[in-house]
Amino acid sequence: MGDQNQEANGCNIEERFGIRIERRPSDSRLSDLGIRGWPKWGCPPGRFQLTFDAEETCYLVRGKVKVYPKGSSEYVEFGANDLVVLPKGLSCTWDVSIAVDKHYKFDH
């Protein structure tokens, strides 16, 4: 899949491997989404094999991650203050260099 970059509401949005990253969304955008009411999840640094059975939207409060789609040596990187949408069916490895603390929700 190709890379896409665009500006929306003054935010930088990137999409790669079907993963959509909105860099530093505004407080009003986060409030509109109700992110502070979403469940929280965290993990320490390390490598984790993950498969997403549903689309996940998450907002990283802290952390830094490189996501390698299964079978690829290329990655997409995101971290603290990024709003990320991970597509349903994505199998990948999360290479976490800084412990992650995130709010998340699944769209089934």
Backbone hydrogen bonds, N-H to C=O, Kabsch-Sander energy under -0.5 kcal/mol:
donor,donor_aa,acceptor,acceptor_aa,energy
4,Q,15,E,-1.7
6,Q,13,I,-2.4
8,A,11,C,-2.2
11,C,8,A,-2.3
12,N,23,R,-0.7
13,I,6,Q,-3.1
13,I,11,C,-0.6
14,E,21,I,-2.9
15,E,4,Q,-2.1
16,R,19,I,-2.2
19,I,16,R,-2.3
20,R,18,G,-0.5
20,R,85,V,-2.3
21,I,14,E,-3.3
21,I,19,I,-0.5
22,E,83,L,-3.3
23,R,12,N,-3.0
23,R,21,I,-0.7
24,R,81,N,-1.1
30,L,26,S,-2.2
31,S,27,D,-2.5
32,D,28,S,-2.5
33,L,29,R,-1.7
34,G,30,L,-0.9
34,G,31,S,-0.7
35,I,30,L,-1.8
37,G,34,G,-1.8
38,W,35,I,-2.0
41,W,102,K,-2.4
43,C,100,V,-1.6
46,G,96,V,-1.8
48,F,94,W,-2.4
50,L,48,F,-0.5
50,L,92,C,-2.9
52,F,90,L,-2.6
53,D,51,T,-0.8
55,E,107,D,-1.2
56,E,86,L,-2.3
57,T,105,K,-2.5
58,C,84,V,-3.0
59,Y,103,H,-2.5
60,L,82,D,-2.2
61,V,59,Y,-0.6
61,V,101,D,-2.6
62,R,101,D,-1.7
64,K,98,I,-1.7
65,V,78,F,-3.0
66,K,95,D,-1.9
67,V,76,V,-3.1
68,Y,66,K,-0.6
68,Y,93,T,-2.6
70,K,91,S,-3.0
72,S,69,P,-2.3
76,V,67,V,-1.8
78,F,65,V,-2.2
80,A,63,G,-1.9
81,N,60,L,-3.3
82,D,79,G,-1.6
83,L,22,E,-2.5
84,V,58,C,-3.3
84,V,82,D,-0.5
85,V,20,R,-2.7
86,L,56,E,-3.2
86,L,84,V,-0.5
89,G,52,F,-3.9
90,L,87,P,-1.7
92,C,50,L,-3.0
93,T,68,Y,-2.2
94,W,48,F,-3.2
95,D,66,K,-3.0
95,D,93,T,-0.6
96,V,46,G,-3.1
96,V,94,W,-0.8
97,S,64,K,-1.8
97,S,95,D,-0.7
98,I,64,K,-1.3
100,V,43,C,-2.0
101,D,62,R,-2.0
102,K,41,W,-2.9
103,H,59,Y,-2.3
104,Y,39,P,-2.0
105,K,57,T,-1.9
107,D,55,E,-2.8
108,H,106,F,-0.7
